């Protein structure tokens, strides 16, 4: 796909969203169900993924770790966004490797130490690019990738979260 192809696909969507801003608000959904052992089956829409405990918390390592899935979602979103931005700007990327790392202190999630936080303490996203683009073009490319990557922006500016419960009466 080239910049013209991408523009021709996105132009009518952008115009529609300018005219009807409410049409741009889309609710994404995820669903899971408890599975064997200490695991949860996630319906991704493309495949069924079984998430389980990380080995550092007593898991077998056979199930997908939700922390890994978060990093994978970041890499996937950043990769797609990088590719779209490069296409729109006419920057040729012969190849790009994206890597995300996150630091966890499992004492927090295991309740070993109240001083240890639950969740990632730091996340690093690295882009290794094979391109002839100038430094200025690369700065623009990465700035816009950060700006338009949904997962990156969600992690940088966490949304308001609500939790509800519903009990099925027996």
N, C-alpha and C positions, 0 to 999 in steps of 0.2 A: 504494500500500500504506500502511496506517496502522499505528499501534503494536499494536493488537489482532491484525491480520493477521500481523504479524511475530512477535509472541509465540506465536500459535497454530502457526506453522510451526516456531519454534525450541524451544518448550517440550518436545516429545517428544524432540528431539535432546539437549537439555540433561539431561533426566532419564535417558535412555539412557547418556549419558557419565558421569553421577554413579554409576549402578549398575555400569557396565562401562567403567572408565577406559581400558582397552586399545583399546576401539572408537573412541576419539577420536584415536588416533594413526594418521595417514594419510600415506603416502609419495607425494609429488608427483614427477612425472618430466618431464624434458625430453630431447629427442633432436635431434641434428643430424648432417648428413653434409657432408663437404667438397664444394664445388661449383666451377664454373669460376673461373679466376683465383684471387685470394686471397679466397675467400668461403666461407660455410658456410650450408647450408639448414637452417632450424629448423622442426620440425613443431610448430606451436602447438596443434594439436587443432581449431583453427578455420580456419586458413589456413596456407599455406607462406610463410615469411618468409626472404629471403636477406639474411644479414648480411655486411657487407664492411668494409673498412678505412675509417676516417674520413678525409676529405680532408687533415686535418692530418698524417696518417701515409702519404699517398700514394694514398689511395683515390679513386675517381671520385665518390663521394657518391651513387651509385645504389643501393647496398645499405644496409640498416638498420645503423646504428652500435650496437654492443652497449652502449656508454655511454648513448646515447639510450634504448635499450630498458630499461635499468635505471631511468632517470628516469621513463620511461613506466609501468613496473611500479609504481613508487612512487606516481605520480599516480593510477593506476587503483585500486590498493589503498586509498589514502587516500580517494579519492572514494567508493568503495563503502562503506568503513567510516564515513565522515562521514554518508553518506545513511542507513545502518542505525542509527547512534547517534541522529541527529536524529529519525528515525522512532520509535525506542524511547522517546525523551524527549519526544516530542510537540512538537518544535521545527519550525516551518514554515520551510523554505528555498525561497524563490521561485526562486533560482538560486545556483549556486556555481561559481566558476572556480578550479581548482587548477593551480598552476604549480610546476615543480621546475627548479632550475638547479644545475649541478655544475661545479666548477672542476678542470680537468685540465692538467697540465704534460706535454706530449707528448714532452719530452726524456727522461722516464723510460721510457716504453714503447718508444721508438726506441733506447734505449741510448746516448743522446748524453751524458748526465750521470748518474753513479752517485748523485749527491746529489739528483737530482730523483726524487720518489716516483712509482711506477707506481700509477695509480688516482686516484680522486677525492680531492682535498684538502679539499673542503668541499661540502656539498649544502645548498641552501636550499629549503624547501617553503613556498609561500605560498597562503593561502586568501583569496579575495575572495568575501564572502557577501552576498547580498541577502536580508535577514531583519529582522524586528522583534524578534528575541530580545534579551533584556537582556544586559549585559556578563557577569553571573554565569552565565547560561545558555550564552553563547558560550565562556566559560572552561571550563565543564564539558564542552561539546561537543568542543572541541579537545583537552582533556586525555584524554577517553575515546577520541577518534579516534586519538591518538598511542598510547595504551595498547593498543588492540585491532587496529591496522593491522599485519598480518604483515610486510609489506615494510619498513615504518618500523622496527619492532622488530628485524628481522634486521640492518638496517644499523647501528642503534644498539648492538646487542649481537650481534656476529658469532658465528655458530655455529662449532663445530669442523669443520674441513674435512679431508677425506681425498681423495687422488688415487690411483687404481689404473691399471694398464695391462694390456692383453691384446694379445698379438701373434698374428695369424693366420698360421699356418705355411703356406708355399706348397707 
